[in-house]
Amino acid sequence: MFNKAFTGEQPATKRQSLLLARLRGFRRVYSPLNMLLLIGRFLQKRAIRTLSLVAVAVWTVLYKSYDNLVALSASAAGARLLEMVLPHIGSIALTVGLLFPLGLLLIFIHNAVAVNFERRARINNLLLAGDLKKAVLIVPYLEQLWEEVYSSERNVNPAMVVRNKVEFVTLAHSAILKPEPQTIQELRVGFPLLVAESWARRGLFTVEDHIGDLVEFHQTLRDLRWLRYAAWQRELLNLVRGDPQPAFWHSFTIRKFMLLIGGCLQRLNQRNIDEYGRFVRAEHFIWPSEELDTALAEQFGEQLLTDLQAERRRIFRLVFGNDWATARLQVFWMFCHDYKTTLRLRLEFDPWFVMRGGVEAELRGLELEFGKRLVKKREFAKRYASAKNSRHTCAEWLTQGWLKSEDRLFRRIVWVALHANLFGAGQLDVNDESACKLWLGELRQHVPRLNRGLRKAREIHVLARHQFDVYSLIVWQLGEYATTEELAPAQPASNGV
């Protein structure tokens, strides 16, 4: 349900509201340790970037040979060029001699102080919340996965052994709970579950941006994104693209949360270890469970449970805000980058998704609630026009007999390739029979890669949406923001959390 937080405001007022919200959000997640880490990483990146540019410049000079350099310096233009370059030598020396070591020092100071708190939170069952994901939180994702991905796979994938949502969710969930190699699992159930299972195995409230890593390094998604590049261009991109970094709001929010949890665990456990060596763990802060609360009260007493619930509520409200609208906005900022990246990837390669009803309404609803348009109206209109035109072209080719009605998988890939303008589709004369048949013949060799890529693009986008819903619900429950049904987020789990 969308909170019409920005409805009816003028653009200038809306921008001011967003700016004030971000300033308040920064105050919540700010800590001196986080700033040390941010500045240290910035200095290191700046140093590495500058050194890389210097290396490229030196290589260029050597490649052009020393004689050319002498000739250039002897000319008037060369003299002016040297006058421009020489003053920057000092800044290059400063970068080499100071920026990187200073950044390293700041990160070392951060780690020396903060790692103990963060490690205490991680080791004391914060990462083990993956059990909660596998047991409960993965089910609604599987349900959505059937509706948006695998219900249509029945028509093109002969390996599918399920025919309805109940069978799919039951089989997929049992496979995720059972430890076995992914290859064996896919052969047994008839479809891959790597994306779902890799997300379910990771904990909650961790600094790792798992979806960002999947988009960047999953081989199927990388192949899909790089179809437009030549082999040498892909190799160059491999060299220059670094590891994806979590978004600012994700990194700062999680680190502040972990620091507070670690400090609270230290205080509570200094006086509350029982005769069996049991102690308060991070799972008590992030796993909504009446049974867990009852066990804690039986081990340590009702007073500790009351203290922990108060601390838990205080931490969530300190990090995410004192009201639900603010907290939900903070969660959106945390996962907005993943949401946007996967959405744009799907709009680019999934014409069915573009043309189905509700996509524009979803974008408009997000803009009304959070004040941010993930995809501009002009870009979406362009995608919609491309999907519509490419569908018309497929229909024409089917009528003319260039495509076969029984070859459903290939027809799907043709629509994807036309929509995404792959392999020169934009310059193709769709009425030229010989050119079109030649293009179709070349496209057949890419069917497996495009089919896998389309499926993964759908899976990762559904996962990004589900991740936002999961964190919204957990923050709402443990922060105790509202008790009225109309203010509660949509339940991402059919059997509750």
N, C-alpha and C positions, 0 to 999 in steps of 0.2 A: 504494500500500500504506500503510495507516494504522499509524503508530507509536503503540502504546497507551500514550502518555506519561502520561495522567491516569486510566487505568483503575484502578478499585478504590479510589481516594482518596475520603475523606469530603469533603463540600462545603467545610468550613472549610479543610481541608488543600489542597484544590484551589485555592481562592481565594488562599491564601498562596503556593502554587507559581506561580500566574499573576502575582501581584504581584512576587515576586522575579524572575521571568523578565523582566517589563517593566522593572524597575529595572536589571537587567543589560543589557537591550537599549538602554536610554537611555544607559548609560555607553558603549556601543559607538558609538552614532551622535552622541553629544554632541560639540560643538565650540563654542568661544566665538563663532565667526562665525555658526553656526546659531542660537545663543541671541540674538545681536543681531538677526538677521532675524526671529525669532519674536516678540521683545518689540516690535520696531518695528512689525510688522504688527498686533499686538494693540493698541498705542496708537493707530494710525491708524484701525482699525475702531471702537474705543471712541469716538474723537472724532467720526467720521462718524455713528455710531449716536446719540450724544447730540445732535448738531446736528440730525439728522433729527427727533428727538422734539421739540426746541425749535421747529423750523419748523412741525411739525404743531400744536403748542400755540398758537403765534402765529396761524396761519391760523384755528384754531378760535375764538380770541378775536375776531379781526376779523370772522369770519363771523357770530358771535353779536351783533356790534355793540358799540360803545363804551358805549351806554346800559345794556345788560345788565351790562357789567363794572362800571360805577359802582354800579348797584343791588346787585350781588353783594357788592362791597366794603363797602357800607353795612350789610349784614346781619351778624348774629352768625356765621352759618355762613361767610359770605364772609371775615370777619376771621380766623377760624380757618384757613381755606384759605390766606390770604395768609401767615399765620404759618408754615405748613408749607412754602410755596413759596419764600419769600424766602431762607431759609438756603441753598437750593440754587443760588441765583444765582451765588454765589462759585465753586461747582464747575463751573457752566456756563462761566463766564468762564475758569477754569483749563483746561477742555477746549478752548475756542476758542483760547486764547492759548499753550498749552504742549504739550498732548498730541500734537496732530497734527505740529507742527514737530519735537518730540522724536523721535517715531516716524520721521519723514522723515530725521532726522539719523542715527539708528541704522542704518536701511536703507542710507543713503549710505556709512557706515563699512564695513558688510558688503560692499557692492558694490565699494568701492575696494580692499579686500584680497582678496576671494574671487573676484571676476569673472575675474581673470587666470588663476587655476587652472582654474575651471570652463570658461572660454572655450577654454583650451588643450586641455582634454579634448574639448569639443564639436567644435572646428574640426579637430582631428587625428583625424578619422574615427570619432568616437564615434557621431555621427548616421548615418554611412554604414552602420551595422550593419543598416539597413533592407534592404540587399541580402541579408543572411543570413535575414531574415524572409521575404522574397519567394521566395528560392530554395529554402529548406529548411523553415523553421518554419511556413509557411502551409499546407503539405500536410495535416498531421493535422487542422488546423481545418476544411479543406474536406471531409475525410472525415467528420468529425463533423457538419458542416453538412448533408451529404447525409442522414445517418441521422436527424437530429432535426428537420430543416426541409424539405428539398426532396424527399425520397422520397415524402412525402405530397402535395406540390404537384402531382405528376403527375396526380392525380385531379381537380384543380380549376383548374389553370392550363394552358390550351391552348397558351400560348407556350413551354412547356418542350419542348426538342428533345432532351433526353437521357433515357435509360431505366434507367441503372444507375450505381453509384458510380464505376466506372472512367471512364466517359464524362464524368460530371460533374466529377470532380477534374481530369482531363486538360484539359477545355475551360476550366474556371474558372482553373486555374493558368496556362495559356497566355494567357488574357485579362489576368490580373494582371501578367504579365511584359511584356505589350505595351502601350506608351503610346498611349492613345486616349481620347476623351471618354466619360464614363460613360453618356450617353444612347445613343451608338452601340454601346458595349459591351453594354448591356442588350438592345438590339434584336437584336444578333448572336447572343448566347449564350442569350437567353430568360429571364434572371433577373438581378437586380441584385447587384453585388458591392462596393458602396460601403463597407460596414462592414469587410469583409475587406481590401480594398485600402487603405483609409485607415490601418488598423492596420499593415499590412505596410510601408507607405512610411516609417514613423517608426522612429527608432533604438531601441536598447536602453539601459536605465539613463538615462533622461531624466526631468527633473522634471515634465514634462507628464503629467497624468492624462487620457489620451486617451479611455478608456471613460467616465469621469465627464463629459467634455465631450459625448460622443455622447449619453449618456442625457439630459443637460440641454438640448442645443440641436438635436439631430437633429429635424427638423420632424415626421417620422412618429411618433417616440416621444413628442414633446411633445404632439402631437394626441391620441395614445392616452391619455396620462396625464391630460389635461385635459378629457376627454369629459364628466366630471361637472360641469364648471363652466360658468356662463353666460359670454357674450361679455365683459361688463364685468369679471367676476371674472378671466378670463384676461388681460385687459389690465392689471389691477392686479397680478397675479402677475408679469407681464413687468417691471413697474416695480420691485417690491420685491425680487425674487430676483436676487442678484448672480451673478457668475461662480463656478462650482464650484471649490473649492480642493482640492488634493491632500491626502489624509489625512496626519496628523502623521508616522506611521511611513514612509510613502512619501516625503514631502518630505525628512525628516531623513536617512533612509538613503541616498537618491540623492545628496543634496548632500555628505554625508560621503564617499561613494564617489568622486564627481567631484573633490573637493578632493584626495583621496589620489592619484587617477590623475594629475591635473594636476601635483602636486608631484613624483611619480615620473617623469613624462615630462620635466620640467625637469631633473632630476638626470641621467637617462640620456642625454639629448640634448646635455648640455654637453660630453660627451666622446666621442660616438658618431655623428657625422655623417660620412658617407663622401664621396669625391671627387665624387660625382654629386649631392650635396645631399640624399640620402635619409636619413631619420631614423626613430626609433621612434615609432609612432602608437598611439592609444588602441585601435585594433582588435586589437592584439596582446594586450590585456588581456581582451577580452570576446568574441573570436571563436575558439571551439575549432577548431583546424585544424592538423593535422600538416604540411601543405604550407606554411602560413604560418610555422610555427616553423622549418622547413627553410630557407625563403627568408631569414629573419632571421639564422640562423646563417651562411649563405653570405655575406650582406652585411657582418655585423659580427663574426662569430666565435662559437664555441661558448660562450665565457665570458659574452658579453652575453646569450645565450639562457638560460643557467643563472641569471644574475642576474635577468633579467626574470621567469622562472618562479617564482623565490623571492619576488620582490616581488609578483607577482600572487597567489600563495597567501597571502602575508602580508596583503595588502589585503583579500581576500575574507574571511579569517578574522577580521581586525580589525573589519570592518563587520558580518559576519553571525554570527560565533561560531566557537568551536573544534571543535564537533561538529555532525553533520548534523541532529540533532533540533532543536538551537537555531537553526541556519541556516534550516531549513524553517519553523520557527515565525516567524522574522523575515520571511521571504518572505510568509507568510500574513498577517501584520499589514500588510504593505505593500499588499496587494491585497484585503484583507478587505472594505473598504467597497464596492469595485466588485463583488465577488462577491455581497455581500449585496443591494446595490441591484438588480442585474440578476435575481437569484434571486427577490426579492419581486415585481418587475415581472412576471416570467413566471408565478409562482404566481397572481397576480391576474387575468391575462388568458388563461392557457393551461390549460383544464381537462384536456386530454389529458395534459399534463405532471404535473398534480396526481395524477391517478388511475393513472398508469403505475407499475409496481413499481420500487423502488429509490430513490425520492426521499427517503423517510424514512430509509432506510438510509444514504444519502449524508450527510444532516444529522447523523445519530447518529455516523457515522464521523468527521466533521469535529469534532464536539464531543469525542469521545474523544481525538483526536489533538491538538487545539489548545485544548481547554477552553472553547470558545465556541459557543453555540447561535445560528446565524444566523437561524433562524425558530423562535419558541416553539411548543411542542407544541400549545397551545390554538389558536394562529393557524393552524397547519397543519391541525388537525382541522376547523376552521371552513371552510377552503378546500376540503378534501376533501369535506365534507358538501355544500357549495355545488355542486361539480362533479358529484357523484352525483345530487343532486336536479334540477339543470338538465338532466342527461342523461336522466333519467326523464321530465321534462316534454317534451323534444324527441321522445322515443319516443312519448309519448301524442299529441302533436300530429300526428306522422307517421301514427299509426294512424287518427286521426280525419280525416285528409285536409287538415289545415290547412297542412302542409308536404308538399312533393313529394319523393319518393325520388330523382328524377333531378337535383334542384337541390342538388348536394352543397356547392357554395360557400356558398349561403345557409344551409343547415342548419348548416354550421360556424360561421358568424357568429351565428346564433341561439343556439347553445350558448355561445359566448363572451360574448354580451350578457347572457344569463341568469346565467351564472356570475359575471360581474363586476358584476352589478346595474346595468346601464346603462339610461338612458332610462326610469327608473321601473319596472324589472323587478321590484324587490322588493315594490312595492305592487300588482303585477298579479295579478288573479284568473285563475289558469291554466286554470280551467274555464269562464270566461266567453268564449264564442266570439266575440262581437262585439268585446269589448275586446281580446282576443288578436289577432284579425285586424287591428284598427286599429293595434296596437303593431307587428305584423309588417310592415304596410305602411309605417309610418314608419321602421322599421329598414332597409328596403331602400336608402334613400338614403345610408346610412352604410356599406354593404358595402365599397366600395373602401378607405375609410379604415381600417376595422377589419381588413380582410384584410392590408393593408400593415403595420399596427401589430402584429398577431399575429406575422407573419413576422419583423419587426425585433426584437421582444421575444425571440424564440427565438434569433436570430442573435447578439444582444448578450450573452445569457446564456452561450451556448456559447463565445463569445470570451473572456468573463471567466474561465471555467474553464480555457480553453486558455492564456491569459496566465499564470495561476498555475503551470501545468505547465511552460511554457517557462522561466520564471525559475527554477523549482526545479531543472530539469535543468542549466541553465547555471551556477548557483551551485554545484551539486553537482560538476560536472565541473571547473570552474576553481578551486574551493576545495579540490579533492582530498580530499573528506571521507571517502569510503569506496571500497573496491575490491570488496567482496562484493556479489553480485547482489541479495541480499535487502534491502540497505539503500539501493539505488539508487532514485530516483524513476522513475515511469512515463515511458517514452520518448515525448515528444510528436512526434517526427519519425520517419517510417517508414524513412528512409535515414540516420538519425543526425544529429548536430550536429557 
